[in-house]
């Protein structure tokens, strides 16, 4: 997994991993890894999350405001 750049300095995201149809996210202080994919929450949201992850800013806010608990799984 890649370390999230956290350009704002106050993100709750520690690391992430992207694939063709998914993004996996490890939040700070959480033991599990959350999986978001084309099934849940859907392609558009996953692609936006991948773009924000690469940018290093805005991902935590996007999840909080748009995605919520709408994830595919947790491991």
N, CA, C and O atoms as a Maestro MAE file, in Angstrom:
{
 s_m_m2io_version
 :::
 2.0.0
}

f_m_ct {
 s_m_title
 :::
 protein
 m_atom[300] {
  # First column is atom index #
  i_m_mmod_type
  r_m_x_coord
  r_m_y_coord
  r_m_z_coord
  i_m_residue_number
  s_m_chain_name
  s_m_pdb_residue_name
  s_m_pdb_atom_name
  i_m_atomic_number
  :::
  1 25 0.835 -1.183 0.000 1 A "UNK " " N  " 7
  2 3 0.000 0.000 0.000 1 A "UNK " " CA " 6
  3 2 0.881 1.248 0.000 1 A "UNK " " C  " 6
  4 15 2.002 1.235 0.509 1 A "UNK " " O  " 8
  5 25 0.353 2.320 -0.579 2 A "UNK " " N  " 7
  6 3 1.083 3.579 -0.658 2 A "UNK " " CA " 6
  7 2 0.666 4.499 0.472 2 A "UNK " " C  " 6
  8 15 -0.496 4.517 0.879 2 A "UNK " " O  " 8
  9 25 1.612 5.255 0.971 3 A "UNK " " N  " 7
  10 3 1.306 6.246 1.993 3 A "UNK " " CA " 6
  11 2 0.553 7.408 1.356 3 A "UNK " " C  " 6
  12 15 0.966 7.937 0.323 3 A "UNK " " O  " 8
  13 25 -0.550 7.797 1.979 4 A "UNK " " N  " 7
  14 3 -1.332 8.932 1.497 4 A "UNK " " CA " 6
  15 2 -0.546 10.218 1.768 4 A "UNK " " C  " 6
  16 15 -0.062 10.425 2.881 4 A "UNK " " O  " 8
  17 25 -0.420 11.069 0.770 5 A "UNK " " N  " 7
  18 3 0.395 12.285 0.888 5 A "UNK " " CA " 6
  19 2 -0.110 13.251 1.949 5 A "UNK " " C  " 6
  20 15 0.693 13.922 2.597 5 A "UNK " " O  " 8
  21 25 -1.405 13.337 2.139 6 A "UNK " " N  " 7
  22 3 -1.990 14.182 3.185 6 A "UNK " " CA " 6
  23 2 -1.498 15.632 3.089 6 A "UNK " " C  " 6
  24 15 -0.952 16.172 4.051 6 A "UNK " " O  " 8
  25 25 -1.692 16.242 1.947 7 A "UNK " " N  " 7
  26 3 -1.214 17.605 1.725 7 A "UNK " " CA " 6
  27 2 -1.866 18.629 2.645 7 A "UNK " " C  " 6
  28 15 -1.280 19.673 2.931 7 A "UNK " " O  " 8
  29 25 -3.080 18.334 3.111 8 A "UNK " " N  " 7
  30 3 -3.744 19.272 4.021 8 A "UNK " " CA " 6
  31 2 -3.201 19.158 5.443 8 A "UNK " " C  " 6
  32 15 -3.341 20.084 6.242 8 A "UNK " " O  " 8
  33 25 -2.586 18.027 5.756 9 A "UNK " " N  " 7
  34 3 -1.981 17.836 7.056 9 A "UNK " " CA " 6
  35 2 -2.895 17.289 8.133 9 A "UNK " " C  " 6
  36 15 -2.442 17.028 9.248 9 A "UNK " " O  " 8
  37 25 -4.178 17.108 7.827 10 A "UNK " " N  " 7
  38 3 -5.093 16.635 8.866 10 A "UNK " " CA " 6
  39 2 -6.001 15.491 8.416 10 A "UNK " " C  " 6
  40 15 -7.096 15.329 8.954 10 A "UNK " " O  " 8
  41 25 -5.570 14.711 7.454 11 A "UNK " " N  " 7
  42 3 -6.385 13.612 6.938 11 A "UNK " " CA " 6
  43 2 -6.409 12.431 7.897 11 A "UNK " " C  " 6
  44 15 -5.456 12.201 8.642 11 A "UNK " " O  " 8
  45 25 -7.496 11.695 7.870 12 A "UNK " " N  " 7
  46 3 -7.621 10.473 8.646 12 A "UNK " " CA " 6
  47 2 -7.166 9.248 7.880 12 A "UNK " " C  " 6
  48 15 -7.305 8.126 8.367 12 A "UNK " " O  " 8
  49 25 -6.627 9.447 6.691 13 A "UNK " " N  " 7
  50 3 -6.197 8.327 5.857 13 A "UNK " " CA " 6
  51 2 -4.703 8.107 6.007 13 A "UNK " " C  " 6
  52 15 -3.914 9.049 5.940 13 A "UNK " " O  " 8
  53 25 -4.321 6.843 6.214 14 A "UNK " " N  " 7
  54 3 -2.911 6.489 6.361 14 A "UNK " " CA " 6
  55 2 -2.320 5.993 5.044 14 A "UNK " " C  " 6
  56 15 -1.324 6.532 4.561 14 A "UNK " " O  " 8
  57 25 -2.944 4.951 4.462 15 A "UNK " " N  " 7
  58 3 -2.431 4.358 3.233 15 A "UNK " " CA " 6
  59 2 -3.577 3.969 2.308 15 A "UNK " " C  " 6
  60 15 -4.736 3.911 2.719 15 A "UNK " " O  " 8
  61 25 -3.230 3.704 1.050 16 A "UNK " " N  " 7
  62 3 -4.226 3.278 0.072 16 A "UNK " " CA " 6
  63 2 -3.573 2.391 -0.983 16 A "UNK " " C  " 6
  64 15 -2.353 2.384 -1.152 16 A "UNK " " O  " 8
  65 25 -4.413 1.650 -1.682 17 A "UNK " " N  " 7
  66 3 -3.965 0.813 -2.800 17 A "UNK " " CA " 6
  67 2 -5.051 0.875 -3.862 17 A "UNK " " C  " 6
  68 15 -6.236 0.751 -3.552 17 A "UNK " " O  " 8
  69 25 -4.653 1.064 -5.099 18 A "UNK " " N  " 7
  70 3 -5.633 1.107 -6.175 18 A "UNK " " CA " 6
  71 2 -5.436 -0.052 -7.129 18 A "UNK " " C  " 6
  72 15 -4.329 -0.559 -7.313 18 A "UNK " " O  " 8
  73 25 -6.534 -0.452 -7.724 19 A "UNK " " N  " 7
  74 3 -6.546 -1.452 -8.791 19 A "UNK " " CA " 6
  75 2 -7.484 -0.960 -9.869 19 A "UNK " " C  " 6
  76 15 -8.045 0.130 -9.759 19 A "UNK " " O  " 8
  77 25 -7.657 -1.745 -10.899 20 A "UNK " " N  " 7
  78 3 -8.484 -1.322 -12.022 20 A "UNK " " CA " 6
  79 2 -9.908 -0.966 -11.596 20 A "UNK " " C  " 6
  80 15 -10.474 0.010 -12.087 20 A "UNK " " O  " 8
  81 25 -10.492 -1.752 -10.685 21 A "UNK " " N  " 7
  82 3 -11.888 -1.552 -10.316 21 A "UNK " " CA " 6
  83 2 -12.105 -1.307 -8.824 21 A "UNK " " C  " 6
  84 15 -13.224 -1.438 -8.329 21 A "UNK " " O  " 8
  85 25 -11.045 -0.955 -8.110 22 A "UNK " " N  " 7
  86 3 -11.188 -0.788 -6.658 22 A "UNK " " CA " 6
  87 2 -10.175 0.185 -6.086 22 A "UNK " " C  " 6
  88 15 -9.198 0.562 -6.733 22 A "UNK " " O  " 8
  89 25 -10.443 0.578 -4.848 23 A "UNK " " N  " 7
  90 3 -9.469 1.268 -4.019 23 A "UNK " " CA " 6
  91 2 -9.613 0.703 -2.607 23 A "UNK " " C  " 6
  92 15 -10.726 0.522 -2.113 23 A "UNK " " O  " 8
  93 25 -8.499 0.432 -1.976 24 A "UNK " " N  " 7
  94 3 -8.469 -0.031 -0.593 24 A "UNK " " CA " 6
  95 2 -7.863 1.076 0.247 24 A "UNK " " C  " 6
  96 15 -6.883 1.704 -0.154 24 A "UNK " " O  " 8
  97 25 -8.445 1.315 1.409 25 A "UNK " " N  " 7
  98 3 -8.007 2.424 2.257 25 A "UNK " " CA " 6
  99 2 -7.828 1.964 3.694 25 A "UNK " " C  " 6
  100 15 -8.679 1.277 4.259 25 A "UNK " " O  " 8
  101 25 -6.696 2.361 4.272 26 A "UNK " " N  " 7
  102 3 -6.413 2.124 5.693 26 A "UNK " " CA " 6
  103 2 -6.505 3.477 6.371 26 A "UNK " " C  " 6
  104 15 -5.752 4.397 6.051 26 A "UNK " " O  " 8
  105 25 -7.435 3.594 7.311 27 A "UNK " " N  " 7
  106 3 -7.601 4.829 8.054 27 A "UNK " " CA " 6
  107 2 -6.706 4.816 9.286 27 A "UNK " " C  " 6
  108 15 -6.445 3.758 9.859 27 A "UNK " " O  " 8
  109 25 -6.245 5.971 9.683 28 A "UNK " " N  " 7
  110 3 -5.431 6.090 10.897 28 A "UNK " " CA " 6
  111 2 -6.262 5.648 12.097 28 A "UNK " " C  " 6
  112 15 -7.429 6.021 12.223 28 A "UNK " " O  " 8
  113 25 -5.661 4.855 12.974 29 A "UNK " " N  " 7
  114 3 -6.339 4.404 14.175 29 A "UNK " " CA " 6
  115 2 -7.316 3.258 13.961 29 A "UNK " " C  " 6
  116 15 -7.957 2.816 14.915 29 A "UNK " " O  " 8
  117 25 -7.445 2.770 12.742 30 A "UNK " " N  " 7
  118 3 -8.336 1.648 12.427 30 A "UNK " " CA " 6
  119 2 -7.502 0.399 12.181 30 A "UNK " " C  " 6
  120 15 -6.388 0.478 11.663 30 A "UNK " " O  " 8
  121 25 -8.039 -0.736 12.550 31 A "UNK " " N  " 7
  122 3 -7.291 -1.982 12.363 31 A "UNK " " CA " 6
  123 2 -7.525 -2.604 10.998 31 A "UNK " " C  " 6
  124 15 -6.673 -3.348 10.511 31 A "UNK " " O  " 8
  125 25 -8.641 -2.323 10.377 32 A "UNK " " N  " 7
  126 3 -8.967 -2.958 9.106 32 A "UNK " " CA " 6
  127 2 -8.677 -2.100 7.898 32 A "UNK " " C  " 6
  128 15 -8.352 -0.918 8.004 32 A "UNK " " O  " 8
  129 25 -8.803 -2.732 6.744 33 A "UNK " " N  " 7
  130 3 -8.652 -2.053 5.459 33 A "UNK " " CA " 6
  131 2 -10.022 -2.063 4.787 33 A "UNK " " C  " 6
  132 15 -10.640 -3.117 4.636 33 A "UNK " " O  " 8
  133 25 -10.486 -0.898 4.391 34 A "UNK " " N  " 7
  134 3 -11.791 -0.759 3.753 34 A "UNK " " CA " 6
  135 2 -11.639 -0.893 2.242 34 A "UNK " " C  " 6
  136 15 -10.715 -0.340 1.646 34 A "UNK " " O  " 8
  137 25 -12.551 -1.626 1.640 35 A "UNK " " N  " 7
  138 3 -12.520 -1.873 0.201 35 A "UNK " " CA " 6
  139 2 -13.722 -1.195 -0.447 35 A "UNK " " C  " 6
  140 15 -14.866 -1.408 -0.047 35 A "UNK " " O  " 8
  141 25 -13.443 -0.386 -1.440 36 A "UNK " " N  " 7
  142 3 -14.464 0.286 -2.225 36 A "UNK " " CA " 6
  143 2 -14.269 -0.175 -3.662 36 A "UNK " " C  " 6
  144 15 -13.151 -0.124 -4.174 36 A "UNK " " O  " 8
  145 25 -15.336 -0.625 -4.325 37 A "UNK " " N  " 7
  146 3 -15.169 -1.127 -5.686 37 A "UNK " " CA " 6
  147 2 -16.309 -0.688 -6.597 37 A "UNK " " C  " 6
  148 15 -17.214 0.036 -6.182 37 A "UNK " " O  " 8
  149 25 -16.246 -1.139 -7.848 38 A "UNK " " N  " 7
  150 3 -17.239 -0.732 -8.835 38 A "UNK " " CA " 6
  151 2 -18.648 -1.184 -8.469 38 A "UNK " " C  " 6
  152 15 -19.622 -0.587 -8.928 38 A "UNK " " O  " 8
  153 25 -18.776 -2.234 -7.647 39 A "UNK " " N  " 7
  154 3 -20.101 -2.674 -7.209 39 A "UNK " " CA " 6
  155 2 -20.630 -1.755 -6.111 39 A "UNK " " C  " 6
  156 15 -21.770 -1.293 -6.178 39 A "UNK " " O  " 8
  157 25 -19.807 -1.492 -5.109 40 A "UNK " " N  " 7
  158 3 -20.174 -0.640 -3.975 40 A "UNK " " CA " 6
  159 2 -18.966 0.212 -3.607 40 A "UNK " " C  " 6
  160 15 -17.957 -0.348 -3.180 40 A "UNK " " O  " 8
  161 25 -19.010 1.482 -3.743 41 A "UNK " " N  " 7
  162 3 -20.139 2.377 -3.962 41 A "UNK " " CA " 6
  163 2 -20.417 2.702 -5.424 41 A "UNK " " C  " 6
  164 15 -21.306 3.506 -5.707 41 A "UNK " " O  " 8
  165 25 -19.691 2.108 -6.353 42 A "UNK " " N  " 7
  166 3 -19.910 2.350 -7.777 42 A "UNK " " CA " 6
  167 2 -18.699 2.952 -8.459 42 A "UNK " " C  " 6
  168 15 -17.810 3.524 -7.828 42 A "UNK " " O  " 8
  169 25 -18.703 2.801 -9.768 43 A "UNK " " N  " 7
  170 3 -17.557 3.217 -10.585 43 A "UNK " " CA " 6
  171 2 -17.216 4.697 -10.429 43 A "UNK " " C  " 6
  172 15 -16.053 5.048 -10.231 43 A "UNK " " O  " 8
  173 25 -18.216 5.559 -10.517 44 A "UNK " " N  " 7
  174 3 -17.959 7.005 -10.470 44 A "UNK " " CA " 6
  175 2 -17.285 7.410 -9.163 44 A "UNK " " C  " 6
  176 15 -16.318 8.172 -9.173 44 A "UNK " " O  " 8
  177 25 -17.782 6.912 -8.054 45 A "UNK " " N  " 7
  178 3 -17.187 7.267 -6.759 45 A "UNK " " CA " 6
  179 2 -15.791 6.680 -6.607 45 A "UNK " " C  " 6
  180 15 -14.893 7.343 -6.090 45 A "UNK " " O  " 8
  181 25 -15.603 5.455 -7.049 46 A "UNK " " N  " 7
  182 3 -14.278 4.826 -6.944 46 A "UNK " " CA " 6
  183 2 -13.258 5.593 -7.774 46 A "UNK " " C  " 6
  184 15 -12.140 5.828 -7.316 46 A "UNK " " O  " 8
  185 25 -13.625 5.980 -8.973 47 A "UNK " " N  " 7
  186 3 -12.692 6.721 -9.823 47 A "UNK " " CA " 6
  187 2 -12.364 8.090 -9.207 47 A "UNK " " C  " 6
  188 15 -11.226 8.550 -9.294 47 A "UNK " " O  " 8
  189 25 -13.340 8.729 -8.597 48 A "UNK " " N  " 7
  190 3 -13.079 10.007 -7.919 48 A "UNK " " CA " 6
  191 2 -12.151 9.785 -6.731 48 A "UNK " " C  " 6
  192 15 -11.233 10.572 -6.503 48 A "UNK " " O  " 8
  193 25 -12.383 8.727 -5.981 49 A "UNK " " N  " 7
  194 3 -11.534 8.415 -4.832 49 A "UNK " " CA " 6
  195 2 -10.100 8.120 -5.280 49 A "UNK " " C  " 6
  196 15 -9.148 8.541 -4.624 49 A "UNK " " O  " 8
  197 25 -9.947 7.410 -6.376 50 A "UNK " " N  " 7
  198 3 -8.601 7.112 -6.895 50 A "UNK " " CA " 6
  199 2 -7.880 8.394 -7.305 50 A "UNK " " C  " 6
  200 15 -6.689 8.551 -7.039 50 A "UNK " " O  " 8
  201 25 -8.596 9.302 -7.946 51 A "UNK " " N  " 7
  202 3 -7.998 10.572 -8.366 51 A "UNK " " CA " 6
  203 2 -7.575 11.404 -7.155 51 A "UNK " " C  " 6
  204 15 -6.495 11.995 -7.149 51 A "UNK " " O  " 8
  205 25 -8.425 11.447 -6.137 52 A "UNK " " N  " 7
  206 3 -8.085 12.199 -4.928 52 A "UNK " " CA " 6
  207 2 -6.920 11.558 -4.178 52 A "UNK " " C  " 6
  208 15 -6.091 12.263 -3.603 52 A "UNK " " O  " 8
  209 25 -6.852 10.239 -4.180 53 A "UNK " " N  " 7
  210 3 -5.735 9.545 -3.528 53 A "UNK " " CA " 6
  211 2 -4.419 9.897 -4.206 53 A "UNK " " C  " 6
  212 15 -3.422 10.158 -3.533 53 A "UNK " " O  " 8
  213 25 -4.411 9.905 -5.519 54 A "UNK " " N  " 7
  214 3 -3.194 10.259 -6.258 54 A "UNK " " CA " 6
  215 2 -2.815 11.721 -6.017 54 A "UNK " " C  " 6
  216 15 -1.633 12.056 -5.930 54 A "UNK " " O  " 8
  217 25 -3.811 12.577 -5.910 55 A "UNK " " N  " 7
  218 3 -3.580 13.998 -5.644 55 A "UNK " " CA " 6
  219 2 -3.028 14.212 -4.234 55 A "UNK " " C  " 6
  220 15 -2.219 15.111 -4.003 55 A "UNK " " O  " 8
  221 25 -3.479 13.371 -3.291 56 A "UNK " " N  " 7
  222 3 -2.997 13.493 -1.916 56 A "UNK " " CA " 6
  223 2 -3.766 14.482 -1.071 56 A "UNK " " C  " 6
  224 15 -3.294 14.916 -0.020 56 A "UNK " " O  " 8
  225 25 -4.957 14.838 -1.534 57 A "UNK " " N  " 7
  226 3 -5.750 15.815 -0.802 57 A "UNK " " CA " 6
  227 2 -7.232 15.644 -1.136 57 A "UNK " " C  " 6
  228 15 -7.598 15.441 -2.293 57 A "UNK " " O  " 8
  229 25 -8.081 15.730 -0.105 58 A "UNK " " N  " 7
  230 3 -9.520 15.716 -0.324 58 A "UNK " " CA " 6
  231 2 -10.201 14.366 -0.205 58 A "UNK " " C  " 6
  232 15 -11.430 14.300 -0.220 58 A "UNK " " O  " 8
  233 25 -9.442 13.292 -0.087 59 A "UNK " " N  " 7
  234 3 -10.039 11.962 -0.061 59 A "UNK " " CA " 6
  235 2 -10.861 11.716 1.191 59 A "UNK " " C  " 6
  236 15 -11.979 11.207 1.107 59 A "UNK " " O  " 8
  237 25 -10.335 12.062 2.331 60 A "UNK " " N  " 7
  238 3 -11.056 11.847 3.581 60 A "UNK " " CA " 6
  239 2 -12.364 12.632 3.597 60 A "UNK " " C  " 6
  240 15 -13.395 12.105 4.016 60 A "UNK " " O  " 8
  241 25 -12.335 13.864 3.154 61 A "UNK " " N  " 7
  242 3 -13.538 14.700 3.100 61 A "UNK " " CA " 6
  243 2 -14.552 14.113 2.132 61 A "UNK " " C  " 6
  244 15 -15.746 14.086 2.428 61 A "UNK " " O  " 8
  245 25 -14.098 13.650 0.995 62 A "UNK " " N  " 7
  246 3 -14.998 13.056 0.001 62 A "UNK " " CA " 6
  247 2 -15.688 11.822 0.575 62 A "UNK " " C  " 6
  248 15 -16.894 11.644 0.401 62 A "UNK " " O  " 8
  249 25 -14.930 10.977 1.253 63 A "UNK " " N  " 7
  250 3 -15.527 9.781 1.858 63 A "UNK " " CA " 6
  251 2 -16.551 10.195 2.910 63 A "UNK " " C  " 6
  252 15 -17.656 9.653 2.949 63 A "UNK " " O  " 8
  253 25 -16.195 11.135 3.748 64 A "UNK " " N  " 7
  254 3 -17.096 11.595 4.806 64 A "UNK " " CA " 6
  255 2 -18.382 12.205 4.241 64 A "UNK " " C  " 6
  256 15 -19.475 11.909 4.725 64 A "UNK " " O  " 8
  257 25 -18.254 13.043 3.232 65 A "UNK " " N  " 7
  258 3 -19.408 13.783 2.727 65 A "UNK " " CA " 6
  259 2 -20.199 13.075 1.636 65 A "UNK " " C  " 6
  260 15 -21.403 13.303 1.514 65 A "UNK " " O  " 8
  261 25 -19.565 12.231 0.846 66 A "UNK " " N  " 7
  262 3 -20.231 11.626 -0.303 66 A "UNK " " CA " 6
  263 2 -20.419 10.110 -0.203 66 A "UNK " " C  " 6
  264 15 -21.468 9.588 -0.582 66 A "UNK " " O  " 8
  265 25 -19.420 9.414 0.297 67 A "UNK " " N  " 7
  266 3 -19.437 7.951 0.279 67 A "UNK " " CA " 6
  267 2 -20.016 7.372 1.561 67 A "UNK " " C  " 6
  268 15 -20.791 6.416 1.523 67 A "UNK " " O  " 8
  269 25 -19.642 7.946 2.685 68 A "UNK " " N  " 7
  270 3 -20.131 7.468 3.966 68 A "UNK " " CA " 6
  271 2 -19.699 6.029 4.241 68 A "UNK " " C  " 6
  272 15 -18.557 5.658 3.969 68 A "UNK " " O  " 8
  273 25 -20.601 5.229 4.775 69 A "UNK " " N  " 7
  274 3 -20.322 3.826 5.085 69 A "UNK " " CA " 6
  275 2 -20.623 2.902 3.913 69 A "UNK " " C  " 6
  276 15 -20.801 1.698 4.096 69 A "UNK " " O  " 8
  277 25 -20.676 3.453 2.737 70 A "UNK " " N  " 7
  278 3 -21.013 2.698 1.532 70 A "UNK " " CA " 6
  279 2 -19.760 2.050 0.947 70 A "UNK " " C  " 6
  280 15 -19.274 2.470 -0.104 70 A "UNK " " O  " 8
  281 25 -19.243 1.036 1.619 71 A "UNK " " N  " 7
  282 3 -18.050 0.319 1.155 71 A "UNK " " CA " 6
  283 2 -18.394 -1.125 0.876 71 A "UNK " " C  " 6
  284 15 -19.390 -1.640 1.385 71 A "UNK " " O  " 8
  285 25 -17.585 -1.778 0.077 72 A "UNK " " N  " 7
  286 3 -17.829 -3.146 -0.356 72 A "UNK " " CA " 6
  287 2 -17.493 -4.167 0.717 72 A "UNK " " C  " 6
  288 15 -18.201 -5.161 0.877 72 A "UNK " " O  " 8
  289 25 -16.414 -3.924 1.452 73 A "UNK " " N  " 7
  290 3 -16.004 -4.865 2.485 73 A "UNK " " CA " 6
  291 2 -14.885 -4.294 3.339 73 A "UNK " " C  " 6
  292 15 -14.353 -3.213 3.085 73 A "UNK " " O  " 8
  293 25 -14.554 -5.063 4.356 74 A "UNK " " N  " 7
  294 3 -13.474 -4.670 5.264 74 A "UNK " " CA " 6
  295 2 -12.718 -5.932 5.649 74 A "UNK " " C  " 6
  296 15 -13.314 -6.952 5.993 74 A "UNK " " O  " 8
  297 25 -11.387 -5.842 5.585 75 A "UNK " " N  " 7
  298 3 -10.591 -7.006 5.987 75 A "UNK " " CA " 6
  299 2 -9.497 -6.618 6.926 75 A "UNK " " C  " 6
  300 15 -8.729 -7.473 7.366 75 A "UNK " " O  " 8
  :::
 }
 m_bond[299] {
  # First column is bond index #
  i_m_from
  i_m_to
  i_m_order
  :::
  1 1 2 1
  2 2 3 1
  3 3 4 2
  4 3 5 1
  5 5 6 1
  6 6 7 1
  7 7 8 2
  8 7 9 1
  9 9 10 1
  10 10 11 1
  11 11 12 2
  12 11 13 1
  13 13 14 1
  14 14 15 1
  15 15 16 2
  16 15 17 1
  17 17 18 1
  18 18 19 1
  19 19 20 2
  20 19 21 1
  21 21 22 1
  22 22 23 1
  23 23 24 2
  24 23 25 1
  25 25 26 1
  26 26 27 1
  27 27 28 2
  28 27 29 1
  29 29 30 1
  30 30 31 1
  31 31 32 2
  32 31 33 1
  33 33 34 1
  34 34 35 1
  35 35 36 2
  36 35 37 1
  37 37 38 1
  38 38 39 1
  39 39 40 2
  40 39 41 1
  41 41 42 1
  42 42 43 1
  43 43 44 2
  44 43 45 1
  45 45 46 1
  46 46 47 1
  47 47 48 2
  48 47 49 1
  49 49 50 1
  50 50 51 1
  51 51 52 2
  52 51 53 1
  53 53 54 1
  54 54 55 1
  55 55 56 2
  56 55 57 1
  57 57 58 1
  58 58 59 1
  59 59 60 2
  60 59 61 1
  61 61 62 1
  62 62 63 1
  63 63 64 2
  64 63 65 1
  65 65 66 1
  66 66 67 1
  67 67 68 2
  68 67 69 1
  69 69 70 1
  70 70 71 1
  71 71 72 2
  72 71 73 1
  73 73 74 1
  74 74 75 1
  75 75 76 2
  76 75 77 1
  77 77 78 1
  78 78 79 1
  79 79 80 2
  80 79 81 1
  81 81 82 1
  82 82 83 1
  83 83 84 2
  84 83 85 1
  85 85 86 1
  86 86 87 1
  87 87 88 2
  88 87 89 1
  89 89 90 1
  90 90 91 1
  91 91 92 2
  92 91 93 1
  93 93 94 1
  94 94 95 1
  95 95 96 2
  96 95 97 1
  97 97 98 1
  98 98 99 1
  99 99 100 2
  100 99 101 1
  101 101 102 1
  102 102 103 1
  103 103 104 2
  104 103 105 1
  105 105 106 1
  106 106 107 1
  107 107 108 2
  108 107 109 1
  109 109 110 1
  110 110 111 1
  111 111 112 2
  112 111 113 1
  113 113 114 1
  114 114 115 1
  115 115 116 2
  116 115 117 1
  117 117 118 1
  118 118 119 1
  119 119 120 2
  120 119 121 1
  121 121 122 1
  122 122 123 1
  123 123 124 2
  124 123 125 1
  125 125 126 1
  126 126 127 1
  127 127 128 2
  128 127 129 1
  129 129 130 1
  130 130 131 1
  131 131 132 2
  132 131 133 1
  133 133 134 1
  134 134 135 1
  135 135 136 2
  136 135 137 1
  137 137 138 1
  138 138 139 1
  139 139 140 2
  140 139 141 1
  141 141 142 1
  142 142 143 1
  143 143 144 2
  144 143 145 1
  145 145 146 1
  146 146 147 1
  147 147 148 2
  148 147 149 1
  149 149 150 1
  150 150 151 1
  151 151 152 2
  152 151 153 1
  153 153 154 1
  154 154 155 1
  155 155 156 2
  156 155 157 1
  157 157 158 1
  158 158 159 1
  159 159 160 2
  160 159 161 1
  161 161 162 1
  162 162 163 1
  163 163 164 2
  164 163 165 1
  165 165 166 1
  166 166 167 1
  167 167 168 2
  168 167 169 1
  169 169 170 1
  170 170 171 1
  171 171 172 2
  172 171 173 1
  173 173 174 1
  174 174 175 1
  175 175 176 2
  176 175 177 1
  177 177 178 1
  178 178 179 1
  179 179 180 2
  180 179 181 1
  181 181 182 1
  182 182 183 1
  183 183 184 2
  184 183 185 1
  185 185 186 1
  186 186 187 1
  187 187 188 2
  188 187 189 1
  189 189 190 1
  190 190 191 1
  191 191 192 2
  192 191 193 1
  193 193 194 1
  194 194 195 1
  195 195 196 2
  196 195 197 1
  197 197 198 1
  198 198 199 1
  199 199 200 2
  200 199 201 1
  201 201 202 1
  202 202 203 1
  203 203 204 2
  204 203 205 1
  205 205 206 1
  206 206 207 1
  207 207 208 2
  208 207 209 1
  209 209 210 1
  210 210 211 1
  211 211 212 2
  212 211 213 1
  213 213 214 1
  214 214 215 1
  215 215 216 2
  216 215 217 1
  217 217 218 1
  218 218 219 1
  219 219 220 2
  220 219 221 1
  221 221 222 1
  222 222 223 1
  223 223 224 2
  224 223 225 1
  225 225 226 1
  226 226 227 1
  227 227 228 2
  228 227 229 1
  229 229 230 1
  230 230 231 1
  231 231 232 2
  232 231 233 1
  233 233 234 1
  234 234 235 1
  235 235 236 2
  236 235 237 1
  237 237 238 1
  238 238 239 1
  239 239 240 2
  240 239 241 1
  241 241 242 1
  242 242 243 1
  243 243 244 2
  244 243 245 1
  245 245 246 1
  246 246 247 1
  247 247 248 2
  248 247 249 1
  249 249 250 1
  250 250 251 1
  251 251 252 2
  252 251 253 1
  253 253 254 1
  254 254 255 1
  255 255 256 2
  256 255 257 1
  257 257 258 1
  258 258 259 1
  259 259 260 2
  260 259 261 1
  261 261 262 1
  262 262 263 1
  263 263 264 2
  264 263 265 1
  265 265 266 1
  266 266 267 1
  267 267 268 2
  268 267 269 1
  269 269 270 1
  270 270 271 1
  271 271 272 2
  272 271 273 1
  273 273 274 1
  274 274 275 1
  275 275 276 2
  276 275 277 1
  277 277 278 1
  278 278 279 1
  279 279 280 2
  280 279 281 1
  281 281 282 1
  282 282 283 1
  283 283 284 2
  284 283 285 1
  285 285 286 1
  286 286 287 1
  287 287 288 2
  288 287 289 1
  289 289 290 1
  290 290 291 1
  291 291 292 2
  292 291 293 1
  293 293 294 1
  294 294 295 1
  295 295 296 2
  296 295 297 1
  297 297 298 1
  298 298 299 1
  299 299 300 2
  :::
 }
}
